[in-house]
Amino acid sequence: MPDIQQIIESSVSSDDVPFIVAMTGNAAGITWSGVSGEAAPGSAASLDTAFRIFSMTKAIGSVAAMMLIDRGKLHMDTPVASILPDWDKLRVLDGWDRDVPVLRPPRVTATIRHLATHTSGLEYELYNRDVSKYLKVTGYPPILSGRKQALLSYPLTSDPGARWGYGIGVDWLGQVIEVVDGRKIDDFCAKEIFGPLRMHSTHFEPDILLDRMASVYQRGQNEEFTPIEFSPPTKPEFYGMGHALYSTAPDYLNFLRMLLNRGQLYGNRILSSTAIDELLANQMQGKAFR
């Protein structure tokens, strides 16, 4: 049976992927690591290779919110609009009159739980054709524009709690954190999460990581991997906690090890054991979502 290193090298040599940085670990630490291929043209992959981690940002945003819940500053069932009044501007997309969207007020009050569990009614345009059409006909900016207006660009595709849909809820959650805590989300994360967990290569801006940043690849017409430009916007109007971070494999494993260690790592506790139980619990309240 081939070992993991053989598997990743075979995957790269077979052009299944352009490169791989892989790690395994447990609560105690890293148990295995390996690399293969070029993370960028002419630059070999290494354990220090930095990535645009995009949606892996969401777990960090959710932990940040749980930290405020743990401190009694927030609750899972807090209405979103009680903290961010602009939420009440959102409407449910109830269909189309040709190319004119039919909108109505939501029938359910959205809560922090809805934002954190992708049940708020917000969905990405990549996964919902109606949202894609809505952005196109309205000309509103998408979330990856980095513009704060983009938070209001997306209609709800269902009433909060009605179904699961992958979207920008955690971007709104990041704004909740800023209002409740009083600090910008990048400052909060740096001081409350990245520092204590020794995530020294995790940042909202890529500048310090550029010399070891992985390329984003796509397959060309001849099936070869071609680097493309695709990154979160630098110096945006706001940092979206659904997509904004850059990090490395060792850093992110530290974050995961904190969860495995029930809220603490390197002698630093960032969540109580009770908060970890709540964070990792089934938040769907007995509902089956598809």
C-alpha positions as CSV (number, residue, x, y, z in Angstrom):
1,M,0.0,0.0,0.0
2,P,1.5,3.3,-1.0
3,D,2.2,5.9,1.7
4,I,0.8,9.4,1.7
5,Q,3.9,11.0,0.2
6,Q,3.8,8.5,-2.7
7,I,0.1,9.3,-3.3
8,I,0.6,13.1,-3.4
9,E,3.6,12.8,-5.7
10,S,1.7,10.5,-8.0
11,S,-1.2,13.0,-8.0
12,V,1.1,15.8,-9.1
13,S,3.0,13.7,-11.7
14,S,-0.3,12.5,-13.2
15,D,-1.5,16.1,-13.5
16,D,-4.4,15.5,-11.3
17,V,-3.4,18.6,-9.3
18,P,-0.6,21.2,-9.9
19,F,0.9,20.9,-6.4
20,I,0.0,19.7,-2.9
21,V,0.9,20.8,0.6
22,A,-0.5,18.2,3.0
23,M,-0.5,17.8,6.8
24,T,-2.1,15.5,9.3
25,G,-2.3,16.1,13.0
26,N,-4.2,15.7,16.3
27,A,-4.6,17.6,19.5
28,A,-1.0,17.0,20.4
29,G,0.5,18.3,17.2
30,I,1.5,17.5,13.6
31,T,1.7,13.8,12.9
32,W,2.8,14.0,9.2
33,S,3.5,16.5,6.5
34,G,4.6,16.4,2.9
35,V,4.7,18.5,-0.3
36,S,5.0,18.0,-4.0
37,G,5.0,20.1,-7.1
38,E,5.4,23.8,-7.8
39,A,3.2,26.2,-5.7
40,A,3.9,28.9,-8.3
41,P,5.8,28.7,-11.6
42,G,9.5,28.1,-10.7
43,S,8.8,27.9,-7.0
44,A,8.6,24.6,-5.2
45,A,5.8,24.0,-2.8
46,S,6.9,24.0,0.9
47,L,5.2,23.8,4.3
48,D,5.5,27.6,4.4
49,T,3.6,28.1,1.2
50,A,0.8,30.6,1.7
51,F,-2.6,30.3,0.3
52,R,-5.7,32.4,-0.3
53,I,-7.8,30.3,2.1
54,F,-11.2,31.8,1.0
55,S,-14.0,29.9,2.6
56,M,-11.8,28.4,5.3
57,T,-12.0,32.0,6.7
58,K,-15.6,31.2,7.7
59,A,-14.6,28.8,10.5
60,I,-12.4,31.5,12.0
61,G,-15.3,34.1,11.7
62,S,-17.6,31.6,13.5
63,V,-15.1,31.1,16.3
64,A,-14.7,34.9,16.6
65,A,-18.5,35.2,17.1
66,M,-18.6,32.3,19.6
67,M,-15.9,34.1,21.6
68,L,-18.3,37.0,22.0
69,I,-21.1,34.6,22.9
70,D,-18.8,33.0,25.4
71,R,-18.2,36.4,27.0
72,G,-21.9,37.1,27.3
73,K,-21.8,39.9,24.7
74,L,-23.9,38.1,22.1
75,H,-26.4,35.2,21.8
76,M,-27.1,32.7,19.1
77,D,-30.7,33.9,18.9
78,T,-29.9,37.6,18.9
79,P,-31.8,39.2,15.9
80,V,-29.3,40.4,13.3
81,A,-31.1,43.7,12.8
82,S,-30.8,44.6,16.5
83,I,-27.1,45.0,15.8
84,L,-27.0,45.8,12.1
85,P,-30.2,47.8,11.2
86,D,-29.3,47.6,7.5
87,W,-30.3,43.9,7.6
88,D,-34.0,45.0,7.5
89,K,-33.3,46.4,4.0
90,L,-33.0,42.9,2.7
91,R,-35.9,41.3,0.8
92,V,-36.8,37.8,-0.3
93,L,-36.5,37.2,-4.0
94,D,-39.9,35.6,-4.7
95,G,-39.7,35.2,-8.4
96,W,-39.5,37.2,-11.6
97,D,-41.8,39.3,-13.7
98,R,-39.7,38.8,-16.9
99,D,-36.4,40.4,-15.9
100,V,-37.9,42.4,-13.0
101,P,-37.3,40.7,-9.6
102,V,-40.3,40.2,-7.4
103,L,-39.4,41.0,-3.8
104,R,-41.2,40.7,-0.5
105,P,-40.3,41.3,3.2
106,P,-39.0,38.2,5.0
107,R,-41.6,36.5,7.3
108,V,-39.0,35.3,9.8
109,T,-36.5,37.3,11.9
110,A,-32.9,36.4,11.1
111,T,-30.6,35.6,14.0
112,I,-26.9,35.1,14.6
113,R,-27.6,31.4,14.4
114,H,-28.9,31.8,10.9
115,L,-25.8,33.7,9.8
116,A,-23.4,31.2,11.2
117,T,-25.2,28.1,9.8
118,H,-26.0,29.3,6.2
119,T,-29.7,29.3,6.9
120,S,-30.2,33.1,6.7
121,G,-31.5,33.0,3.2
122,L,-28.3,34.5,1.7
123,E,-26.7,32.4,-1.1
124,Y,-23.7,33.0,-3.4
125,E,-24.4,33.8,-7.0
126,L,-22.1,30.8,-8.0
127,Y,-24.6,28.4,-6.5
128,N,-27.9,30.1,-7.2
129,R,-28.9,31.2,-10.7
130,D,-31.5,33.6,-9.4
131,V,-28.9,35.4,-7.4
132,S,-26.6,35.5,-10.3
133,K,-29.4,36.9,-12.5
134,Y,-30.3,39.4,-9.8
135,L,-26.8,40.8,-9.6
136,K,-26.6,41.0,-13.4
137,V,-29.9,42.9,-13.9
138,T,-29.4,45.2,-10.9
139,G,-25.7,45.9,-11.5
140,Y,-25.1,45.6,-7.8
141,P,-21.5,44.7,-6.7
142,P,-20.7,41.1,-5.7
143,I,-19.2,40.3,-2.3
144,L,-15.7,39.8,-3.8
145,S,-15.7,43.4,-4.8
146,G,-14.7,44.3,-1.3
147,R,-17.3,47.1,-1.2
148,K,-19.5,47.4,1.8
149,Q,-22.5,48.0,-0.4
150,A,-22.1,44.4,-1.6
151,L,-23.6,43.2,1.7
152,L,-26.9,44.7,0.6
153,S,-26.5,43.4,-3.0
154,Y,-27.8,40.0,-2.3
155,P,-31.5,39.2,-1.9
156,L,-32.7,36.5,0.4
157,T,-33.6,33.4,-1.5
158,S,-35.8,32.1,1.2
159,D,-37.1,33.1,4.7
160,P,-34.4,32.7,7.4
161,G,-34.5,29.2,8.8
162,A,-36.4,27.7,5.8
163,R,-33.5,26.0,4.2
164,W,-29.7,25.7,4.0
165,G,-27.9,27.7,1.3
166,Y,-24.2,28.5,1.0
167,G,-23.7,32.2,1.0
168,I,-22.5,35.5,2.6
169,G,-24.0,35.1,6.0
170,V,-20.5,34.9,7.7
171,D,-19.6,38.2,6.0
172,W,-22.5,39.8,7.9
173,L,-21.4,37.9,11.0
174,G,-18.0,39.7,10.8
175,Q,-19.8,43.0,10.8
176,V,-21.8,41.9,13.9
177,I,-18.5,41.2,15.6
178,E,-17.1,44.6,14.8
179,V,-20.2,46.4,16.2
180,V,-20.4,44.3,19.4
181,D,-16.7,44.2,20.2
182,G,-15.9,47.7,18.9
183,R,-12.7,46.7,17.1
184,K,-12.3,46.1,13.4
185,I,-12.4,42.4,12.5
186,D,-8.8,42.2,11.4
187,D,-7.6,43.7,14.7
188,F,-9.9,41.4,16.7
189,C,-8.7,38.3,14.9
190,A,-5.0,39.2,15.2
191,K,-5.1,39.9,18.9
192,E,-7.7,37.3,20.0
193,I,-7.1,34.4,17.7
194,F,-3.9,34.5,15.5
195,G,-1.6,35.7,18.3
196,P,-2.6,33.2,21.0
197,L,-2.7,30.3,18.5
198,R,0.7,31.3,17.0
199,M,-0.8,31.7,13.6
200,H,2.0,34.1,12.6
201,S,1.5,33.6,8.8
202,T,-2.3,34.3,8.8
203,H,-3.2,37.8,7.6
204,F,-5.9,39.8,5.9
205,E,-3.4,41.4,3.6
206,P,-1.0,39.4,1.5
207,D,2.0,41.8,1.5
208,I,4.2,39.9,4.0
209,L,3.4,36.5,2.3
210,L,4.0,37.4,-1.4
211,D,7.4,35.7,-1.7
212,R,5.8,32.4,-0.7
213,M,2.3,32.8,-2.1
214,A,0.8,29.9,-4.1
215,S,-0.6,30.6,-7.5
216,V,-4.3,29.9,-8.3
217,Y,-4.4,27.5,-11.2
218,Q,-7.0,26.5,-13.8
219,R,-6.8,24.0,-16.5
220,G,-6.3,25.5,-20.0
221,Q,-7.7,24.2,-23.3
222,N,-4.9,21.7,-23.6
223,E,-5.6,20.5,-20.0
224,E,-2.4,22.1,-18.7
225,F,-2.5,24.1,-15.5
226,T,-2.3,27.8,-16.0
227,P,-1.9,30.5,-13.2
228,I,-4.7,33.0,-13.1
229,E,-5.3,36.1,-11.1
230,F,-7.9,35.4,-8.4
231,S,-7.6,36.8,-4.9
232,P,-9.6,38.6,-2.3
233,P,-9.4,42.3,-2.9
234,T,-6.6,44.1,-1.1
235,K,-7.4,47.1,1.1
236,P,-11.2,46.5,0.8
237,E,-13.8,48.7,2.4
238,F,-14.5,45.8,4.7
239,Y,-13.0,42.3,5.3
240,G,-15.4,39.6,4.6
241,M,-15.2,36.8,7.0
242,G,-16.4,34.5,4.3
243,H,-13.3,34.8,2.2
244,A,-10.7,37.4,3.2
245,L,-7.9,35.5,4.8
246,Y,-4.4,34.2,3.7
247,S,-2.8,31.5,5.7
248,T,-0.5,28.4,5.6
249,A,-1.1,24.7,6.4
250,P,0.7,24.8,9.8
251,D,-1.2,27.9,10.8
252,Y,-4.5,26.4,10.0
253,L,-3.7,23.2,11.7
254,N,-3.0,25.2,14.9
255,F,-6.5,26.6,14.6
256,L,-8.0,23.1,14.2
257,R,-5.8,21.8,17.1
258,M,-7.4,24.5,19.3
259,L,-10.8,23.0,18.6
260,L,-9.4,19.5,19.3
261,N,-8.0,20.8,22.5
262,R,-11.4,22.1,23.5
263,G,-10.7,25.8,23.1
264,Q,-7.1,26.1,24.0
265,L,-3.6,25.8,22.6
266,Y,-0.1,26.7,23.8
267,G,-1.5,27.4,27.2
268,N,-3.8,30.1,25.8
269,R,-7.6,29.5,26.1
270,I,-9.7,31.4,23.6
271,L,-13.0,29.5,24.2
272,S,-14.5,27.8,27.2
273,S,-15.3,24.1,27.1
274,T,-19.0,25.0,27.2
275,A,-18.6,27.3,24.1
276,I,-16.8,24.5,22.2
277,D,-19.8,22.2,22.9
278,E,-22.1,24.9,21.5
279,L,-19.8,25.6,18.5
280,L,-19.6,22.0,17.5
281,A,-23.2,21.1,18.2
282,N,-25.9,20.4,15.5
283,Q,-27.4,23.9,15.1
284,M,-30.1,22.9,12.7
285,Q,-32.6,22.6,15.5
286,G,-33.9,19.2,14.3
287,K,-34.5,20.3,10.7
288,A,-33.2,18.4,7.7
289,F,-31.9,20.8,5.0
290,R,-31.1,20.0,1.5
